[in-house]
Amino acid sequence: GHLQKDCKKNTTASTSGHADKKPGASGRVFSITEGHAANTSGVKPT
């Protein structure tokens, strides 16, 4: 299994659960990804 301290290392790259700890970096990544996905598929992922 993965440890929570491992999650924190990868917060900006892969985990959404801890993303709120660094909204400057992670929030931007998720916003871009979500917006791009919506524009590409024509459907906003929920």
mmCIF file of the N, C-alpha and C atoms, coordinates in Angstrom:
data_MODEL
# 
_entry.id   MODEL 
# 
loop_
_atom_site.group_PDB 
_atom_site.id 
_atom_site.type_symbol 
_atom_site.label_atom_id 
_atom_site.label_alt_id 
_atom_site.label_comp_id 
_atom_site.label_asym_id 
_atom_site.label_entity_id 
_atom_site.label_seq_id 
_atom_site.pdbx_PDB_ins_code 
_atom_site.Cartn_x 
_atom_site.Cartn_y 
_atom_site.Cartn_z 
_atom_site.occupancy 
_atom_site.B_iso_or_equiv 
_atom_site.pdbx_formal_charge 
_atom_site.auth_seq_id 
_atom_site.auth_comp_id 
_atom_site.auth_asym_id 
_atom_site.auth_atom_id 
_atom_site.pdbx_PDB_model_num 
ATOM 1   N N  . GLY A 1 1  ? 0.829   -1.204 0.000   1.00 0.00 ? 1  GLY A N  1 
ATOM 2   C CA . GLY A 1 1  ? 0.000   0.000  0.000   1.00 0.00 ? 1  GLY A CA 1 
ATOM 3   C C  . GLY A 1 1  ? 0.861   1.250  0.000   1.00 0.00 ? 1  GLY A C  1 
ATOM 4   N N  . HIS A 1 2  ? 0.261   2.402  -0.270  1.00 0.00 ? 2  HIS A N  1 
ATOM 5   C CA . HIS A 1 2  ? 1.075   3.609  -0.260  1.00 0.00 ? 2  HIS A CA 1 
ATOM 6   C C  . HIS A 1 2  ? 0.845   4.415  1.005   1.00 0.00 ? 2  HIS A C  1 
ATOM 7   N N  . LEU A 1 3  ? 1.906   5.071  1.448   1.00 0.00 ? 3  LEU A N  1 
ATOM 8   C CA . LEU A 1 3  ? 1.858   5.824  2.694   1.00 0.00 ? 3  LEU A CA 1 
ATOM 9   C C  . LEU A 1 3  ? 1.471   7.272  2.433   1.00 0.00 ? 3  LEU A C  1 
ATOM 10  N N  . GLN A 1 4  ? 0.926   7.895  3.457   1.00 0.00 ? 4  GLN A N  1 
ATOM 11  C CA . GLN A 1 4  ? 0.483   9.265  3.293   1.00 0.00 ? 4  GLN A CA 1 
ATOM 12  C C  . GLN A 1 4  ? 1.651   10.212 3.021   1.00 0.00 ? 4  GLN A C  1 
ATOM 13  N N  . LYS A 1 5  ? 2.813   9.915  3.587   1.00 0.00 ? 5  LYS A N  1 
ATOM 14  C CA . LYS A 1 5  ? 3.957   10.783 3.315   1.00 0.00 ? 5  LYS A CA 1 
ATOM 15  C C  . LYS A 1 5  ? 4.405   10.660 1.863   1.00 0.00 ? 5  LYS A C  1 
ATOM 16  N N  . ASP A 1 6  ? 4.157   9.503  1.242   1.00 0.00 ? 6  ASP A N  1 
ATOM 17  C CA . ASP A 1 6  ? 4.446   9.357  -0.180  1.00 0.00 ? 6  ASP A CA 1 
ATOM 18  C C  . ASP A 1 6  ? 3.469   10.197 -1.004  1.00 0.00 ? 6  ASP A C  1 
ATOM 19  N N  . CYS A 1 7  ? 2.225   10.224 -0.558  1.00 0.00 ? 7  CYS A N  1 
ATOM 20  C CA . CYS A 1 7  ? 1.212   11.039 -1.228  1.00 0.00 ? 7  CYS A CA 1 
ATOM 21  C C  . CYS A 1 7  ? 1.624   12.506 -1.253  1.00 0.00 ? 7  CYS A C  1 
ATOM 22  N N  . LYS A 1 8  ? 2.089   13.005 -0.131  1.00 0.00 ? 8  LYS A N  1 
ATOM 23  C CA . LYS A 1 8  ? 2.453   14.410 -0.031  1.00 0.00 ? 8  LYS A CA 1 
ATOM 24  C C  . LYS A 1 8  ? 3.577   14.772 -0.999  1.00 0.00 ? 8  LYS A C  1 
ATOM 25  N N  . LYS A 1 9  ? 4.493   13.840 -1.248  1.00 0.00 ? 9  LYS A N  1 
ATOM 26  C CA . LYS A 1 9  ? 5.577   14.112 -2.186  1.00 0.00 ? 9  LYS A CA 1 
ATOM 27  C C  . LYS A 1 9  ? 5.029   14.308 -3.598  1.00 0.00 ? 9  LYS A C  1 
ATOM 28  N N  . ASN A 1 10 ? 3.988   13.562 -3.931  1.00 0.00 ? 10 ASN A N  1 
ATOM 29  C CA . ASN A 1 10 ? 3.449   13.576 -5.281  1.00 0.00 ? 10 ASN A CA 1 
ATOM 30  C C  . ASN A 1 10 ? 2.179   14.412 -5.422  1.00 0.00 ? 10 ASN A C  1 
ATOM 31  N N  . THR A 1 11 ? 1.905   15.222 -4.410  1.00 0.00 ? 11 THR A N  1 
ATOM 32  C CA . THR A 1 11 ? 0.672   16.008 -4.397  1.00 0.00 ? 11 THR A CA 1 
ATOM 33  C C  . THR A 1 11 ? 0.440   16.771 -5.701  1.00 0.00 ? 11 THR A C  1 
ATOM 34  N N  . THR A 1 12 ? 1.445   17.475 -6.180  1.00 0.00 ? 12 THR A N  1 
ATOM 35  C CA . THR A 1 12 ? 1.263   18.307 -7.361  1.00 0.00 ? 12 THR A CA 1 
ATOM 36  C C  . THR A 1 12 ? 1.118   17.475 -8.627  1.00 0.00 ? 12 THR A C  1 
ATOM 37  N N  . ALA A 1 13 ? 1.634   16.266 -8.615  1.00 0.00 ? 13 ALA A N  1 
ATOM 38  C CA . ALA A 1 13 ? 1.639   15.473 -9.834  1.00 0.00 ? 13 ALA A CA 1 
ATOM 39  C C  . ALA A 1 13 ? 0.477   14.508 -9.945  1.00 0.00 ? 13 ALA A C  1 
ATOM 40  N N  . SER A 1 14 ? 0.153   13.793 -8.881  1.00 0.00 ? 14 SER A N  1 
ATOM 41  C CA . SER A 1 14 ? -0.798  12.708 -9.057  1.00 0.00 ? 14 SER A CA 1 
ATOM 42  C C  . SER A 1 14 ? -1.964  12.607 -8.089  1.00 0.00 ? 14 SER A C  1 
ATOM 43  N N  . THR A 1 15 ? -1.850  13.096 -6.865  1.00 0.00 ? 15 THR A N  1 
ATOM 44  C CA . THR A 1 15 ? -2.941  12.867 -5.924  1.00 0.00 ? 15 THR A CA 1 
ATOM 45  C C  . THR A 1 15 ? -3.884  14.051 -5.845  1.00 0.00 ? 15 THR A C  1 
ATOM 46  N N  . SER A 1 16 ? -5.159  13.791 -5.940  1.00 0.00 ? 16 SER A N  1 
ATOM 47  C CA . SER A 1 16 ? -6.144  14.858 -5.832  1.00 0.00 ? 16 SER A CA 1 
ATOM 48  C C  . SER A 1 16 ? -6.588  15.020 -4.385  1.00 0.00 ? 16 SER A C  1 
ATOM 49  N N  . GLY A 1 17 ? -6.428  13.977 -3.590  1.00 0.00 ? 17 GLY A N  1 
ATOM 50  C CA . GLY A 1 17 ? -6.843  14.008 -2.197  1.00 0.00 ? 17 GLY A CA 1 
ATOM 51  C C  . GLY A 1 17 ? -6.073  15.028 -1.385  1.00 0.00 ? 17 GLY A C  1 
ATOM 52  N N  . HIS A 1 18 ? -4.801  15.229 -1.719  1.00 0.00 ? 18 HIS A N  1 
ATOM 53  C CA . HIS A 1 18 ? -3.980  16.178 -0.975  1.00 0.00 ? 18 HIS A CA 1 
ATOM 54  C C  . HIS A 1 18 ? -3.751  17.464 -1.764  1.00 0.00 ? 18 HIS A C  1 
ATOM 55  N N  . ALA A 1 19 ? -4.401  17.589 -2.891  1.00 0.00 ? 19 ALA A N  1 
ATOM 56  C CA . ALA A 1 19 ? -4.179  18.734 -3.772  1.00 0.00 ? 19 ALA A CA 1 
ATOM 57  C C  . ALA A 1 19 ? -4.477  20.055 -3.076  1.00 0.00 ? 19 ALA A C  1 
ATOM 58  N N  . ASP A 1 20 ? -5.468  20.044 -2.185  1.00 0.00 ? 20 ASP A N  1 
ATOM 59  C CA . ASP A 1 20 ? -5.868  21.276 -1.511  1.00 0.00 ? 20 ASP A CA 1 
ATOM 60  C C  . ASP A 1 20 ? -4.776  21.829 -0.606  1.00 0.00 ? 20 ASP A C  1 
ATOM 61  N N  . LYS A 1 21 ? -3.737  21.049 -0.315  1.00 0.00 ? 21 LYS A N  1 
ATOM 62  C CA . LYS A 1 21 ? -2.648  21.560 0.519   1.00 0.00 ? 21 LYS A CA 1 
ATOM 63  C C  . LYS A 1 21 ? -1.764  22.522 -0.269  1.00 0.00 ? 21 LYS A C  1 
ATOM 64  N N  . LYS A 1 22 ? -1.736  22.388 -1.591  1.00 0.00 ? 22 LYS A N  1 
ATOM 65  C CA . LYS A 1 22 ? -0.951  23.295 -2.428  1.00 0.00 ? 22 LYS A CA 1 
ATOM 66  C C  . LYS A 1 22 ? -1.803  23.773 -3.607  1.00 0.00 ? 22 LYS A C  1 
ATOM 67  N N  . PRO A 1 23 ? -2.781  24.625 -3.348  1.00 0.00 ? 23 PRO A N  1 
ATOM 68  C CA . PRO A 1 23 ? -3.700  25.067 -4.392  1.00 0.00 ? 23 PRO A CA 1 
ATOM 69  C C  . PRO A 1 23 ? -3.014  25.837 -5.515  1.00 0.00 ? 23 PRO A C  1 
ATOM 70  N N  . GLY A 1 24 ? -1.887  26.466 -5.211  1.00 0.00 ? 24 GLY A N  1 
ATOM 71  C CA . GLY A 1 24 ? -1.179  27.226 -6.233  1.00 0.00 ? 24 GLY A CA 1 
ATOM 72  C C  . GLY A 1 24 ? -0.670  26.336 -7.349  1.00 0.00 ? 24 GLY A C  1 
ATOM 73  N N  . ALA A 1 25 ? -0.117  25.196 -6.990  1.00 0.00 ? 25 ALA A N  1 
ATOM 74  C CA . ALA A 1 25 ? 0.453   24.297 -7.986  1.00 0.00 ? 25 ALA A CA 1 
ATOM 75  C C  . ALA A 1 25 ? -0.578  23.295 -8.492  1.00 0.00 ? 25 ALA A C  1 
ATOM 76  N N  . SER A 1 26 ? -1.166  22.540 -7.571  1.00 0.00 ? 26 SER A N  1 
ATOM 77  C CA . SER A 1 26 ? -2.084  21.478 -7.956  1.00 0.00 ? 26 SER A CA 1 
ATOM 78  C C  . SER A 1 26 ? -3.369  22.014 -8.561  1.00 0.00 ? 26 SER A C  1 
ATOM 79  N N  . GLY A 1 27 ? -3.910  23.053 -7.957  1.00 0.00 ? 27 GLY A N  1 
ATOM 80  C CA . GLY A 1 27 ? -5.154  23.628 -8.449  1.00 0.00 ? 27 GLY A CA 1 
ATOM 81  C C  . GLY A 1 27 ? -5.023  24.041 -9.900  1.00 0.00 ? 27 GLY A C  1 
ATOM 82  N N  . ARG A 1 28 ? -3.869  24.604 -10.246 1.00 0.00 ? 28 ARG A N  1 
ATOM 83  C CA . ARG A 1 28 ? -3.624  25.039 -11.611 1.00 0.00 ? 28 ARG A CA 1 
ATOM 84  C C  . ARG A 1 28 ? -3.591  23.835 -12.547 1.00 0.00 ? 28 ARG A C  1 
ATOM 85  N N  . VAL A 1 29 ? -2.895  22.790 -12.130 1.00 0.00 ? 29 VAL A N  1 
ATOM 86  C CA . VAL A 1 29 ? -2.794  21.581 -12.944 1.00 0.00 ? 29 VAL A CA 1 
ATOM 87  C C  . VAL A 1 29 ? -4.170  20.971 -13.190 1.00 0.00 ? 29 VAL A C  1 
ATOM 88  N N  . PHE A 1 30 ? -4.969  20.846 -12.132 1.00 0.00 ? 30 PHE A N  1 
ATOM 89  C CA . PHE A 1 30 ? -6.294  20.247 -12.280 1.00 0.00 ? 30 PHE A CA 1 
ATOM 90  C C  . PHE A 1 30 ? -7.216  21.124 -13.123 1.00 0.00 ? 30 PHE A C  1 
ATOM 91  N N  . SER A 1 31 ? -7.102  22.429 -12.983 1.00 0.00 ? 31 SER A N  1 
ATOM 92  C CA . SER A 1 31 ? -7.935  23.330 -13.778 1.00 0.00 ? 31 SER A CA 1 
ATOM 93  C C  . SER A 1 31 ? -7.613  23.203 -15.258 1.00 0.00 ? 31 SER A C  1 
ATOM 94  N N  . ILE A 1 32 ? -6.334  23.176 -15.586 1.00 0.00 ? 32 ILE A N  1 
ATOM 95  C CA . ILE A 1 32 ? -5.905  23.032 -16.975 1.00 0.00 ? 32 ILE A CA 1 
ATOM 96  C C  . ILE A 1 32 ? -6.351  21.685 -17.530 1.00 0.00 ? 32 ILE A C  1 
ATOM 97  N N  . THR A 1 33 ? -6.134  20.627 -16.759 1.00 0.00 ? 33 THR A N  1 
ATOM 98  C CA . THR A 1 33 ? -6.499  19.286 -17.204 1.00 0.00 ? 33 THR A CA 1 
ATOM 99  C C  . THR A 1 33 ? -8.001  19.187 -17.438 1.00 0.00 ? 33 THR A C  1 
ATOM 100 N N  . GLU A 1 34 ? -8.765  19.702 -16.513 1.00 0.00 ? 34 GLU A N  1 
ATOM 101 C CA . GLU A 1 34 ? -10.219 19.624 -16.613 1.00 0.00 ? 34 GLU A CA 1 
ATOM 102 C C  . GLU A 1 34 ? -10.721 20.449 -17.795 1.00 0.00 ? 34 GLU A C  1 
ATOM 103 N N  . GLY A 1 35 ? -10.192 21.642 -17.940 1.00 0.00 ? 35 GLY A N  1 
ATOM 104 C CA . GLY A 1 35 ? -10.588 22.507 -19.043 1.00 0.00 ? 35 GLY A CA 1 
ATOM 105 C C  . GLY A 1 35 ? -10.212 21.903 -20.389 1.00 0.00 ? 35 GLY A C  1 
ATOM 106 N N  . HIS A 1 36 ? -9.030  21.339 -20.475 1.00 0.00 ? 36 HIS A N  1 
ATOM 107 C CA . HIS A 1 36 ? -8.569  20.720 -21.715 1.00 0.00 ? 36 HIS A CA 1 
ATOM 108 C C  . HIS A 1 36 ? -9.433  19.515 -22.056 1.00 0.00 ? 36 HIS A C  1 
ATOM 109 N N  . ALA A 1 37 ? -9.738  18.703 -21.052 1.00 0.00 ? 37 ALA A N  1 
ATOM 110 C CA . ALA A 1 37 ? -10.574 17.523 -21.263 1.00 0.00 ? 37 ALA A CA 1 
ATOM 111 C C  . ALA A 1 37 ? -11.961 17.938 -21.750 1.00 0.00 ? 37 ALA A C  1 
ATOM 112 N N  . ALA A 1 38 ? -12.494 19.003 -21.164 1.00 0.00 ? 38 ALA A N  1 
ATOM 113 C CA . ALA A 1 38 ? -13.822 19.477 -21.550 1.00 0.00 ? 38 ALA A CA 1 
ATOM 114 C C  . ALA A 1 38 ? -13.817 19.960 -23.000 1.00 0.00 ? 38 ALA A C  1 
ATOM 115 N N  . ASN A 1 39 ? -12.765 20.679 -23.385 1.00 0.00 ? 39 ASN A N  1 
ATOM 116 C CA . ASN A 1 39 ? -12.676 21.192 -24.746 1.00 0.00 ? 39 ASN A CA 1 
ATOM 117 C C  . ASN A 1 39 ? -12.442 20.079 -25.761 1.00 0.00 ? 39 ASN A C  1 
ATOM 118 N N  . THR A 1 40 ? -11.707 19.065 -25.358 1.00 0.00 ? 40 THR A N  1 
ATOM 119 C CA . THR A 1 40 ? -11.372 17.976 -26.263 1.00 0.00 ? 40 THR A CA 1 
ATOM 120 C C  . THR A 1 40 ? -12.553 17.045 -26.499 1.00 0.00 ? 40 THR A C  1 
ATOM 121 N N  . SER A 1 41 ? -13.223 16.655 -25.419 1.00 0.00 ? 41 SER A N  1 
ATOM 122 C CA . SER A 1 41 ? -14.305 15.683 -25.539 1.00 0.00 ? 41 SER A CA 1 
ATOM 123 C C  . SER A 1 41 ? -15.672 16.346 -25.697 1.00 0.00 ? 41 SER A C  1 
ATOM 124 N N  . GLY A 1 42 ? -15.763 17.619 -25.349 1.00 0.00 ? 42 GLY A N  1 
ATOM 125 C CA . GLY A 1 42 ? -17.032 18.314 -25.434 1.00 0.00 ? 42 GLY A CA 1 
ATOM 126 C C  . GLY A 1 42 ? -17.914 18.044 -24.227 1.00 0.00 ? 42 GLY A C  1 
ATOM 127 N N  . VAL A 1 43 ? -17.400 17.282 -23.270 1.00 0.00 ? 43 VAL A N  1 
ATOM 128 C CA . VAL A 1 43 ? -18.151 16.962 -22.061 1.00 0.00 ? 43 VAL A CA 1 
ATOM 129 C C  . VAL A 1 43 ? -17.274 17.232 -20.859 1.00 0.00 ? 43 VAL A C  1 
ATOM 130 N N  . LYS A 1 44 ? -17.783 17.959 -19.882 1.00 0.00 ? 44 LYS A N  1 
ATOM 131 C CA . LYS A 1 44 ? -16.986 18.250 -18.692 1.00 0.00 ? 44 LYS A CA 1 
ATOM 132 C C  . LYS A 1 44 ? -17.004 17.065 -17.734 1.00 0.00 ? 44 LYS A C  1 
ATOM 133 N N  . PRO A 1 45 ? -15.833 16.519 -17.397 1.00 0.00 ? 45 PRO A N  1 
ATOM 134 C CA . PRO A 1 45 ? -15.755 15.394 -16.454 1.00 0.00 ? 45 PRO A CA 1 
ATOM 135 C C  . PRO A 1 45 ? -16.195 15.814 -15.058 1.00 0.00 ? 45 PRO A C  1 
ATOM 136 N N  . THR A 1 46 ? -16.893 14.950 -14.372 1.00 0.00 ? 46 THR A N  1 
ATOM 137 C CA . THR A 1 46 ? -17.348 15.290 -13.034 1.00 0.00 ? 46 THR A CA 1 
ATOM 138 C C  . THR A 1 46 ? -16.745 14.355 -12.013 1.00 0.00 ? 46 THR A C  1 
# 
